[in-house]
Structure formats: structure tokens, C-alpha cells
Amino acid sequence: MICNLTRKATPLKKLTTLLLLTILGTFFCFAQETPAPAKVKKPAVTNSTAETVTGKVGYISDKKITVKPKGADASTAFLIDAETKVTINDEPKAVTDIVTKSMASVTPKTTDFATAASIAVTKVAAPTNAPTKAE
């Protein structure tokens, strides 16, 4: 079967081709504009047990810390007060020295489970803007 390339396109073929190109163009425009579905973050749950919670620090301020244990669905939130003791690698530090994504163990107060008695950071996350070491 040999196609005749010298034959002129009929108006119906031109219209069909134009319609297909319009449909394809519209599809690709919408495909590019559609954002990826947003990851839904679950709100942190206030601590209600006397057990120590160990996990990755998700949020830290001078009044609150959230820690997400490995395999947990949601983070656990603790209040921080003036009596909360903070250590990083077994050295006394301030709350402002804790960075997110570090591994921490938070022990609640015996009288108020929602407030942290101590925060022990064992693995500090690397700063995101730290220069790499050249050899």
C-alpha cells in the first residue's frame, strides 16, 4: 500500500487535525497546572502518659516541642517551662540549641504529663546550610 503524498488535504481532514491538536493542547495545559496532592500533616497529640517519648523533633520553640516516634501516626507534643532540663550529647544546653529533625528523648513531669521534665538530644541533625568539607 503506497500513500500518495501529493494529494491535497480535504477541509474535513484539516478540521479533524485542528480539533485533535486543540484537544491535546488543552489536555497538556491542564496536566501541567494540576499540583501534586498535598501531604496531610496530622496534628500533634498532647502527651498523656508517664512514659518517655523518643523520636525525631518536628517542632521546637521556647514553649513547646513535638517529637514523632518511629512508626507513629502523629507527633507527641510537650510544653516546655523554666524547669525543663535540656541536654545535647550529655551536655547541658538551652532549648534554643535544639534543631528540628534531631533525635530526642522527652521525659514528662511526674505531676503533669503534658509538660517536659527533661529533653535529651542524642543525634543532632546536620544544618541544612553547612558547607561541605573539601579534601
Summary of the structure (lengths in Angstrom):
residues: 135
radius of gyration: 29.0
end to end distance: 66.9
largest distance: 91.6
contacts: 297
relative contact order: 0.16
helix: 19%
strand: 30%
